[in-house]
């Protein structure tokens, strides 16, 4: 395939580019800086000087492409959650950026598939019940509405068209060595501390970043149109996750920071969402594509995080 990728140098984009090139696809990547130019060239991608909000340059960039992967986001890190300007930028990238990409795809006529990485955070609280895109209640807050807008655009691109695919992947929370938030979690665990806004029995479905990248490539190559959940096989409760963290750093237990202190650092509209219990199933995506996560649970994932930190010392 000839694949056009936005967000190619991001946490998800880099491993996606690596896998696409490894699988023999030609990768064209949106590039807006000189520093990213060399990164993309080293990865085997073709950097293109295009702007997500400039229809002319975007149209040239996607010319003759088979597939578009819209991986660009600006989701604030844990320390930036109250920065409304970043959330606004993220909204624009998702909603307006997707709109422009689809318009460019329509104009060229060559694009047959669009893959969009969404999120599962907006699912309602389901306690210990298994949920999925087919069964979960959706209860987004304002800063998450843009991802549903982008999802709707992807769906409309492929509606009633046998020659097109529109694929939405609803990911769990990313974690792995390339995530600054994950590194911070390990650093705090080494000090004997753990953070969680949700109650101990609440489930949080996560996904190892390399497994997320594998899912994006698998979706681009093989998945039919649809909305799929991409999470670990065995989501942990907050209690189980903290125990896994403690074991990974060699401690008997971790002291959990008071929830009311953590809530002060989170915008009011996000507090309820981050407190929900979401035990999400990846069964449909596994069945449709054959994808399997290499890291099935946080017990394995946090252990790998510590091992990765040790090897980089």
DRENBATOR-663087 format. One record per residue (C-alpha): residue number from 1; residue in three letters; y, z, x. Coordinates in pm, 1 decimal. Last residue first. Layout:
<recs>
(NUM ALA (Y Z X)) ...
</recs>
This chain:
<recs>
(313 UNK (326.1 3252.6 2058.0)) (312 UNK (236.7 2941.4 1857.2)) (311 UNK (-136.7 3018.5 1843.2)) (310 UNK (-77.2 3367.1 1704.7)) (309 UNK (143.6 3242.5 1421.9)) (308 UNK (-121.1 2988.1 1320.4)) (307 UNK (-388.3 3260.4 1312.7)) (306 UNK (-163.6 3479.6 1095.7)) (305 UNK (-103.5 3195.6 850.6)) (304 UNK (-475.1 3113.9 849.3)) (303 UNK (-557.5 3467.5 735.1)) (302 UNK (-288.4 3436.0 470.2)) (301 UNK (-455.6 3119.9 339.1)) (300 UNK (-816.0 3239.3 335.3)) (299 UNK (-755.6 3542.8 116.6)) (298 UNK (-483.7 3341.8 -55.5)) (297 UNK (-747.7 3118.1 -209.3)) (296 UNK (-917.7 2779.0 -187.1)) (295 UNK (-768.6 2656.4 142.6)) (294 UNK (-922.7 2311.0 197.2)) (293 UNK (-822.4 2222.0 -155.9)) (292 UNK (-1050.7 1963.2 -319.2)) (291 UNK (-952.7 1618.9 -442.6)) (290 UNK (-1226.9 1425.3 -624.7)) (289 UNK (-963.0 1226.5 -814.1)) (288 UNK (-1014.7 1275.6 -1188.8)) (287 UNK (-1236.2 1584.5 -1178.2)) (286 UNK (-1029.5 1766.0 -919.2)) (285 UNK (-706.4 1685.0 -1103.6)) (284 UNK (-853.5 1817.9 -1427.2)) (283 UNK (-996.9 2135.6 -1277.0)) (282 UNK (-679.0 2261.5 -1103.2)) (281 UNK (-664.1 2570.8 -1325.1)) (280 UNK (-359.4 2797.5 -1342.5)) (279 UNK (-358.7 3175.8 -1363.9)) (278 UNK (10.0 3231.3 -1437.2)) (277 UNK (128.5 3589.9 -1493.0)) (276 UNK (504.1 3592.8 -1537.1)) (275 UNK (744.4 3804.0 -1330.5)) (274 UNK (890.7 3508.0 -1139.8)) (273 UNK (985.4 3345.2 -1471.2)) (272 UNK (1150.8 3657.7 -1608.8)) (271 UNK (1361.2 3708.0 -1299.7)) (270 UNK (1473.0 3346.3 -1274.6)) (269 UNK (1744.7 3356.3 -1541.7)) (268 UNK (1881.4 3683.0 -1402.2)) (267 UNK (1938.1 3538.3 -1053.0)) (266 UNK (1715.6 3709.7 -793.5)) (265 UNK (1831.4 3952.0 -521.7)) (264 UNK (1868.4 4241.3 -767.1)) (263 UNK (1512.8 4178.3 -886.2)) (262 UNK (1384.3 4270.3 -541.4)) (261 UNK (1539.6 4616.6 -562.6)) (260 UNK (1397.9 4674.2 -914.4)) (259 UNK (1050.8 4577.0 -792.3)) (258 UNK (1036.1 4858.3 -539.3)) (257 UNK (896.4 4730.2 -207.2)) (256 UNK (516.6 4739.1 -191.7)) (255 UNK (383.0 4940.8 97.7)) (254 UNK (98.3 4753.7 259.8)) (253 UNK (-262.1 4864.1 305.8)) (252 UNK (-538.9 4900.6 560.5)) (251 UNK (-352.0 4682.4 809.0)) (250 UNK (-492.3 4406.0 1029.2)) (249 UNK (-234.0 4136.8 959.2)) (248 UNK (-471.8 3924.8 748.0)) (247 UNK (-628.1 4229.1 579.4)) (246 UNK (-287.3 4350.0 460.8)) (245 UNK (-197.7 4005.6 332.7)) (244 UNK (-523.7 3978.9 140.1)) (243 UNK (-461.3 4324.2 -13.3)) (242 UNK (-113.7 4207.0 -114.2)) (241 UNK (-262.4 3897.1 -277.6)) (240 UNK (-525.0 4100.9 -462.1)) (239 UNK (-259.5 4330.9 -611.9)) (238 UNK (-39.5 4034.4 -702.8)) (237 UNK (-335.4 3879.6 -881.8)) (236 UNK (-495.9 3596.0 -693.7)) (235 UNK (-550.4 3231.5 -784.2)) (234 UNK (-898.4 3092.8 -702.8)) (233 UNK (-915.2 2714.5 -670.1)) (232 UNK (-564.6 2674.0 -525.6)) (231 UNK (-306.7 2476.3 -720.2)) (230 UNK (-232.1 2118.8 -821.3)) (229 UNK (-192.3 2089.4 -1197.8)) (228 UNK (-189.8 1734.6 -1332.5)) (227 UNK (33.4 1527.5 -1557.5)) (226 UNK (-86.1 1176.5 -1630.8)) (225 UNK (-117.1 816.3 -1520.5)) (224 UNK (-438.9 741.6 -1335.9)) (223 UNK (-499.9 898.1 -995.8)) (222 UNK (-641.8 696.3 -706.3)) (221 UNK (-418.6 607.9 -413.8)) (220 UNK (-89.3 773.0 -502.8)) (219 UNK (-266.8 1075.5 -649.9)) (218 UNK (-484.3 1117.8 -341.8)) (217 UNK (-174.7 1093.8 -122.7)) (216 UNK (7.3 1360.2 -323.1)) (215 UNK (-304.1 1580.6 -336.3)) (214 UNK (-347.6 1566.7 41.6)) (213 UNK (13.5 1679.0 79.6)) (212 UNK (-46.8 1973.7 -154.1)) (211 UNK (-354.3 2069.8 48.8)) (210 UNK (-139.9 2060.3 363.4)) (209 UNK (112.3 2288.6 192.9)) (208 UNK (-142.0 2549.6 83.1)) (207 UNK (-105.3 2594.0 -292.4)) (206 UNK (-20.5 2899.9 -502.3)) (205 UNK (-105.3 3037.6 -845.0)) (204 UNK (37.5 3382.4 -912.5)) (203 UNK (-161.4 3616.5 -1136.5)) (202 UNK (-12.2 3938.2 -1272.6)) (201 UNK (-217.2 4260.4 -1246.1)) (200 UNK (19.7 4409.0 -980.6)) (199 UNK (341.9 4346.2 -1175.0)) (198 UNK (561.5 4053.3 -1074.6)) (197 UNK (864.9 4086.4 -847.2)) (196 UNK (650.3 4101.1 -536.1)) (195 UNK (735.6 4191.6 -178.8)) (194 UNK (508.9 4355.3 79.8)) (193 UNK (578.9 4589.7 371.0)) (192 UNK (368.6 4726.1 656.8)) (191 UNK (583.6 4590.2 938.0)) (190 UNK (325.9 4318.3 1004.5)) (189 UNK (345.7 4244.9 633.0)) (188 UNK (720.2 4184.8 665.5)) (187 UNK (668.2 3925.4 938.0)) (186 UNK (390.0 3762.5 735.9)) (185 UNK (612.2 3727.8 428.2)) (184 UNK (895.4 3591.9 646.2)) (183 UNK (667.5 3320.2 782.7)) (182 UNK (575.8 3228.7 426.4)) (181 UNK (943.8 3199.6 329.6)) (180 UNK (1010.9 2979.0 631.8)) (179 UNK (734.4 2739.2 516.7)) (178 UNK (581.8 2527.0 794.7)) (177 UNK (300.8 2778.1 859.4)) (176 UNK (178.6 2768.5 497.9)) (175 UNK (285.6 2843.1 143.1)) (174 UNK (393.6 2639.3 -156.3)) (173 UNK (409.5 2800.5 -501.3)) (172 UNK (189.6 2616.4 -750.9)) (171 UNK (234.2 2245.6 -795.3)) (170 UNK (271.3 2039.1 -1109.7)) (169 UNK (181.6 1686.0 -1002.5)) (168 UNK (329.9 1413.1 -1221.2)) (167 UNK (186.9 1061.9 -1203.5)) (166 UNK (331.7 747.8 -1362.7)) (165 UNK (104.3 448.0 -1321.0)) (164 UNK (182.7 88.2 -1408.8)) (163 UNK (-14.8 -227.3 -1498.8)) (162 UNK (-163.8 -87.3 -1820.1)) (161 UNK (183.4 -16.3 -1957.2)) (160 UNK (213.1 177.7 -2283.9)) (159 UNK (420.6 447.1 -2112.6)) (158 UNK (428.5 405.2 -1733.3)) (157 UNK (799.6 440.3 -1657.3)) (156 UNK (843.8 666.9 -1960.1)) (155 UNK (614.6 927.3 -1805.0)) (154 UNK (808.8 925.2 -1479.9)) (153 UNK (1133.2 970.5 -1674.2)) (152 UNK (987.9 1262.2 -1870.9)) (151 UNK (879.8 1432.4 -1549.3)) (150 UNK (1230.4 1396.5 -1407.2)) (149 UNK (1376.8 1570.6 -1712.9)) (148 UNK (1109.3 1840.6 -1683.7)) (147 UNK (1216.3 1894.2 -1321.7)) (146 UNK (1577.3 1913.9 -1431.1)) (145 UNK (1503.9 2199.5 -1672.2)) (144 UNK (1415.9 2435.8 -1385.6)) (143 UNK (1766.8 2569.5 -1317.4)) (142 UNK (1823.5 2632.0 -1687.9)) (141 UNK (1510.0 2837.1 -1754.0)) (140 UNK (1177.5 2682.3 -1842.5)) (139 UNK (937.6 2809.9 -2110.8)) (138 UNK (641.5 2572.7 -2131.0)) (137 UNK (334.5 2709.6 -2308.2)) (136 UNK (19.4 2620.5 -2121.6)) (135 UNK (-271.3 2427.8 -2272.7)) (134 UNK (-280.0 2071.4 -2142.3)) (133 UNK (-74.3 2139.3 -1829.7)) (132 UNK (-319.8 2415.6 -1744.2)) (131 UNK (-403.2 2777.1 -1828.3)) (130 UNK (-674.2 3030.2 -1742.8)) (129 UNK (-625.1 3360.6 -1921.3)) (128 UNK (-552.4 3679.2 -1722.1)) (127 UNK (-204.1 3727.9 -1865.9)) (126 UNK (-70.5 3399.6 -2000.4)) (125 UNK (301.7 3431.7 -1928.6)) (124 UNK (471.0 3100.0 -1997.9)) (123 UNK (461.1 2799.0 -1770.5)) (122 UNK (797.1 2723.5 -1605.5)) (121 UNK (667.7 2799.6 -1255.7)) (120 UNK (428.1 2502.0 -1262.5)) (119 UNK (630.0 2272.9 -1039.3)) (118 UNK (692.0 1898.6 -1006.6)) (117 UNK (582.0 1658.0 -735.1)) (116 UNK (656.0 1304.6 -863.4)) (115 UNK (437.0 1001.7 -799.7)) (114 UNK (551.2 656.8 -909.3)) (113 UNK (310.6 363.0 -928.4)) (112 UNK (330.2 -13.1 -985.3)) (111 UNK (646.8 -101.4 -796.9)) (110 UNK (681.1 -478.9 -752.0)) (109 UNK (917.4 -545.6 -1041.0)) (108 UNK (1222.1 -517.3 -817.3)) (107 UNK (1463.5 -427.0 -1096.0)) (106 UNK (1230.6 -181.4 -1269.0)) (105 UNK (1164.8 -0.4 -940.8)) (104 UNK (1537.8 24.8 -870.8)) (103 UNK (1595.7 169.0 -1219.0)) (102 UNK (1308.1 411.4 -1162.6)) (101 UNK (1457.2 525.7 -834.1)) (100 UNK (1801.7 570.3 -988.5)) (99 UNK (1669.2 784.6 -1274.2)) (98 UNK (1461.2 988.0 -1031.4)) (97 UNK (1766.1 1061.8 -819.6)) (96 UNK (1975.7 1147.9 -1123.5)) (95 UNK (1725.0 1403.1 -1254.1)) (94 UNK (1556.6 1545.9 -944.5)) (93 UNK (1820.1 1499.3 -678.4)) (92 UNK (2095.7 1603.2 -917.9)) (91 UNK (1911.4 1917.7 -1025.6)) (90 UNK (1847.8 2013.7 -661.8)) (89 UNK (2217.1 1974.8 -584.0)) (88 UNK (2300.0 2199.5 -879.5)) (87 UNK (2046.5 2456.1 -758.3)) (86 UNK (2210.1 2444.0 -415.7)) (85 UNK (2556.0 2497.7 -564.4)) (84 UNK (2424.7 2790.3 -771.9)) (83 UNK (2342.0 2993.4 -460.5)) (82 UNK (2171.7 3301.1 -607.3)) (81 UNK (1827.2 3198.9 -481.8)) (80 UNK (1943.2 3148.4 -123.6)) (79 UNK (1745.4 3423.0 55.4)) (78 UNK (1418.9 3317.1 -109.5)) (77 UNK (1480.0 2954.6 -14.7)) (76 UNK (1678.6 2729.1 -246.0)) (75 UNK (1503.4 2424.8 -393.7)) (74 UNK (1675.0 2118.0 -253.6)) (73 UNK (1424.8 1847.4 -340.1)) (72 UNK (1309.6 1505.3 -211.6)) (71 UNK (944.9 1417.1 -268.7)) (70 UNK (995.8 1109.9 -488.0)) (69 UNK (689.7 907.7 -387.8)) (68 UNK (732.4 541.5 -481.4)) (67 UNK (447.5 289.0 -478.4)) (66 UNK (394.0 -84.1 -442.9)) (65 UNK (706.8 -164.2 -240.4)) (64 UNK (835.0 -525.2 -229.5)) (63 UNK (1202.3 -410.8 -248.5)) (62 UNK (1219.2 -29.5 -257.6)) (61 UNK (1485.5 -2.8 13.9)) (60 UNK (1697.0 -292.5 -111.1)) (59 UNK (1724.6 -137.3 -455.7)) (58 UNK (1813.5 198.2 -304.7)) (57 UNK (2096.8 45.1 -102.4)) (56 UNK (2242.8 -110.0 -417.5)) (55 UNK (2174.7 184.1 -650.5)) (54 UNK (2363.0 434.5 -431.7)) (53 UNK (2267.3 787.3 -541.6)) (52 UNK (1943.0 815.1 -345.0)) (51 UNK (2121.5 665.7 -45.6)) (50 UNK (1952.8 422.7 190.8)) (49 UNK (1930.2 382.9 567.4)) (48 UNK (1562.5 297.5 591.3)) (47 UNK (1328.2 463.0 839.3)) (46 UNK (992.2 284.9 889.1)) (45 UNK (717.1 544.1 925.6)) (44 UNK (478.4 597.2 1218.0)) (43 UNK (539.4 970.5 1261.3)) (42 UNK (743.1 911.2 1577.2)) (41 UNK (962.7 670.2 1381.5)) (40 UNK (1018.1 931.9 1113.6)) (39 UNK (1118.8 1203.8 1357.3)) (38 UNK (1340.2 962.4 1552.0)) (37 UNK (1535.8 866.8 1241.8)) (36 UNK (1550.8 1225.3 1112.8)) (35 UNK (1785.7 1318.0 1396.6)) (34 UNK (2003.5 1013.7 1330.1)) (33 UNK (2057.6 1114.2 969.7)) (32 UNK (2024.4 965.9 620.5)) (31 UNK (1670.3 830.3 611.4)) (30 UNK (1472.0 715.6 308.1)) (29 UNK (1121.3 645.0 429.7)) (28 UNK (916.6 326.6 431.9)) (27 UNK (547.9 389.3 488.3)) (26 UNK (291.5 113.0 541.6)) (25 UNK (-49.3 244.9 442.2)) (24 UNK (-345.4 270.0 680.7)) (23 UNK (-493.4 603.1 575.4)) (22 UNK (-351.6 775.1 885.0)) (21 UNK (-7.6 642.1 794.5)) (20 UNK (-35.4 792.4 447.5)) (19 UNK (-175.4 1118.6 583.0)) (18 UNK (105.4 1168.4 837.0)) (17 UNK (372.6 1075.2 582.3)) (16 UNK (234.1 1334.7 338.5)) (15 UNK (226.4 1598.1 612.9)) (14 UNK (597.2 1537.7 681.0)) (13 UNK (707.6 1504.8 319.3)) (12 UNK (587.7 1842.6 195.8)) (11 UNK (804.4 2059.7 422.0)) (10 UNK (1074.5 1794.7 429.7)) (9 UNK (1109.0 1495.0 662.5)) (8 UNK (1002.7 1235.6 403.7)) (7 UNK (1222.4 1370.2 125.8)) (6 UNK (1215.5 1027.0 -35.3)) (5 UNK (916.8 801.1 24.9)) (4 UNK (866.0 427.6 -28.1)) (3 UNK (502.5 318.6 -1.5)) (2 UNK (367.1 -24.2 86.5)) (1 UNK (0.0 0.0 0.0)) 
</recs>
